Amino acid sequence: MADNRGRRRDRRRDDEREELDERVVDIRRVAKVIRGGRRFAFRTVVVVGDGKGRIGIGVGKARAVPDSIRKANEKARANIKRVSLADTTIPYTVTGRFGGARVLLKPAAPGTGVIAGGGVRAVLEVAGVHNILSKSQGSANLLNVAMATIDALIQLKSPEMLAEMRGKPLVEVMPVWQRRGRGKE
C-alpha cells in the first residue's frame, strides 16, 4: 500500500517536471581558498517557468557541473512565483533592481519579439513573454541581471487590478494596441 502511494507521488512529480521549461542562464567556476591551495566548484543559475506566468530561479553549487545544474533546478522549482502578463507582453513599464543590476522592461506591440540579451531573455522566455523591450543597466553579472528581471516581473499587477486601484475603466489602463476594438467598459 505504501509502495503504491510513493509511485503515485513520483508520477505526479514527473508530470510537473515535464510541464516546466528550464534554462541554464550561467555556469561559473568559483574557488574556495583552503590550506593546500584552491578548491574549485561550479555555480549554476537555472530559470524554470511554464510559459504562462509562473517562474522560478535557483542557484546551485557543486564540484561537478551536472550536480550543480540539478541542485539549481531543484531550488528553482521550489521557488516558483506567479507574475502578471497582459496577453504576450507585460501591462506597463517597470524597473527591477538586484545588487548592482537594474533591468528596465517595456511592453511591446505584437510582432515585436523579445528584444533582450542574455539573462533577461532567458527569464522572459520561460515566463511566457513574447513581445517586450528591455534594457539592462549597471552590473553585467548574469545572476544579478536574472534576479533583477524577476524582481521587475514580480512588481507587475494585472490590468484589472490597476483599473480597480485607480478607479478607471479597464480600457484606460490597457496597452494601446489592446484597446482597439474595445469600447468603454
C-alpha positions as CSV (number, residue, x, y, z in Angstrom):
1,M,0.0,0.0,0.0
2,A,2.7,2.5,1.0
3,D,4.7,1.5,-2.1
4,N,1.8,2.3,-4.3
5,R,1.4,5.8,-2.8
6,G,5.1,6.5,-3.3
7,R,4.8,5.6,-7.0
8,R,1.8,7.9,-7.4
9,R,3.7,10.8,-5.9
10,D,6.7,10.1,-8.1
11,R,4.4,10.1,-11.2
12,R,2.9,13.4,-10.2
13,R,6.3,14.9,-9.6
14,D,7.4,13.6,-13.1
15,D,4.3,15.2,-14.7
16,E,5.2,18.5,-13.0
17,R,8.8,18.3,-14.2
18,E,7.7,17.8,-17.8
19,E,5.4,20.9,-17.9
20,L,8.2,23.4,-16.8
21,D,10.7,24.8,-19.3
22,E,14.2,25.1,-17.8
23,R,17.1,27.3,-19.0
24,V,20.6,27.3,-17.7
25,V,21.5,31.0,-17.5
26,D,25.0,30.9,-16.3
27,I,27.8,28.4,-15.3
28,R,30.8,29.9,-13.4
29,R,33.8,28.3,-11.8
30,V,34.3,29.5,-8.3
31,A,37.2,28.9,-6.0
32,K,37.5,28.5,-2.2
33,V,40.9,29.0,-0.8
34,I,41.9,26.2,1.6
35,R,45.2,25.3,3.4
36,G,46.6,23.3,0.5
37,G,45.6,25.7,-2.3
38,R,42.3,26.3,-4.0
39,R,39.2,24.1,-4.2
40,F,37.2,24.7,-7.4
41,A,33.4,24.3,-7.7
42,F,30.8,25.3,-10.2
43,R,28.0,27.8,-9.6
44,T,25.0,27.4,-11.9
45,V,22.0,29.7,-12.3
46,V,18.8,28.0,-13.7
47,V,15.5,29.6,-14.5
48,V,12.3,27.5,-14.8
49,G,8.8,28.5,-16.0
50,D,5.6,27.2,-17.5
51,G,5.3,29.9,-20.3
52,K,2.1,31.1,-18.7
53,G,3.3,33.4,-16.0
54,R,4.9,31.1,-13.5
55,I,8.6,31.4,-13.0
56,G,11.4,30.4,-10.5
57,I,15.1,30.9,-10.2
58,G,17.7,28.7,-8.5
59,V,21.4,28.8,-7.8
60,G,23.3,25.5,-7.3
61,K,26.9,25.0,-6.4
62,A,28.8,21.7,-6.6
63,R,32.2,20.2,-7.6
64,A,30.7,18.9,-10.8
65,V,28.6,20.7,-13.4
66,P,25.7,18.2,-13.6
67,D,25.3,18.2,-9.9
68,S,25.2,22.0,-9.7
69,I,22.6,22.1,-12.5
70,R,20.5,19.5,-10.7
71,K,20.7,21.5,-7.4
72,A,19.9,24.8,-9.1
73,N,16.9,23.1,-10.9
74,E,15.5,21.8,-7.6
75,K,15.8,25.2,-5.9
76,A,14.2,26.9,-8.9
77,R,11.2,24.5,-8.8
78,A,10.8,25.1,-5.1
79,N,10.9,28.9,-5.6
80,I,8.2,29.4,-8.3
81,K,6.2,32.6,-8.3
82,R,3.3,33.9,-10.4
83,V,3.7,37.1,-12.5
84,S,1.0,39.2,-14.2
85,L,1.1,39.2,-18.0
86,A,-1.1,41.1,-20.5
87,D,-1.5,38.6,-23.3
88,T,2.0,38.1,-24.7
89,T,3.6,41.1,-23.1
90,I,3.6,43.0,-19.8
91,P,0.9,45.5,-18.8
92,Y,3.2,48.5,-18.2
93,T,6.8,49.7,-18.0
94,V,8.7,48.5,-14.9
95,T,12.2,48.6,-13.5
96,G,13.7,45.8,-11.4
97,R,16.8,46.0,-9.2
98,F,19.0,43.4,-7.6
99,G,22.5,44.1,-6.3
100,G,24.2,46.4,-8.8
101,A,22.0,45.4,-11.7
102,R,18.9,47.3,-13.0
103,V,16.6,46.0,-15.7
104,L,14.0,48.1,-17.5
105,L,11.1,46.2,-19.1
106,K,8.7,47.9,-21.5
107,P,5.6,46.4,-23.1
108,A,5.7,46.0,-26.9
109,A,3.2,45.5,-29.7
110,P,2.5,42.0,-31.1
111,G,5.1,41.0,-33.6
112,T,8.0,42.8,-31.9
113,G,9.6,39.8,-30.3
114,V,11.8,39.6,-27.2
115,I,14.4,42.4,-27.5
116,A,16.6,41.4,-24.7
117,G,20.1,40.0,-24.1
118,G,21.5,37.1,-22.1
119,G,19.9,36.5,-18.7
120,V,17.0,38.8,-19.3
121,R,15.9,36.9,-22.5
122,A,16.1,33.5,-20.7
123,V,13.9,34.7,-17.8
124,L,11.3,36.4,-20.1
125,E,11.1,33.4,-22.5
126,V,10.4,30.9,-19.7
127,A,7.8,33.3,-18.2
128,G,5.9,33.3,-21.5
129,V,6.6,36.8,-22.6
130,H,6.8,37.0,-26.4
131,N,6.8,40.8,-27.1
132,I,8.9,43.1,-24.9
133,L,11.6,45.7,-25.0
134,S,14.3,45.7,-22.3
135,K,17.5,47.5,-21.2
136,S,19.9,46.1,-18.7
137,Q,21.8,48.8,-16.8
138,G,24.5,48.6,-14.2
139,S,26.1,45.3,-13.4
140,A,26.5,42.7,-16.2
141,N,26.7,39.8,-13.7
142,L,24.2,37.3,-15.1
143,L,22.9,36.2,-11.7
144,N,22.1,39.7,-10.6
145,V,20.6,40.6,-14.0
146,A,18.3,37.5,-13.9
147,M,17.3,38.3,-10.3
148,A,16.6,41.9,-11.3
149,T,14.4,40.7,-14.2
150,I,12.4,38.5,-11.8
151,D,12.1,41.4,-9.4
152,A,10.6,43.6,-12.2
153,L,8.2,40.8,-13.2
154,I,7.0,40.3,-9.6
155,Q,6.3,44.0,-9.2
156,L,3.7,43.8,-12.1
157,K,0.0,44.0,-11.3
158,S,-2.8,42.8,-13.7
159,P,-4.6,45.5,-15.8
160,E,-7.8,44.6,-13.9
161,M,-6.2,45.2,-10.5
162,L,-4.7,48.5,-11.8
163,A,-8.0,49.7,-13.1
164,E,-9.7,48.9,-9.7
165,M,-6.9,50.7,-7.8
166,R,-7.1,53.8,-9.9
167,G,-10.9,53.8,-10.2
168,K,-10.7,53.9,-14.0
169,P,-12.2,51.7,-16.7
170,L,-10.2,48.7,-17.7
171,V,-9.7,50.1,-21.3
172,E,-7.8,53.1,-20.0
173,V,-5.1,51.1,-18.3
174,M,-4.6,48.5,-21.1
175,P,-1.7,48.8,-23.5
176,V,-2.7,50.9,-26.6
177,W,-2.6,48.0,-29.1
178,Q,-5.1,46.1,-26.9
179,R,-7.6,49.0,-26.7
180,R,-8.6,48.8,-30.4
181,G,-12.0,47.2,-30.9
182,R,-12.9,47.6,-27.2
183,G,-15.3,50.3,-26.2
184,K,-15.5,51.9,-22.8
185,E,-16.2,49.3,-20.1
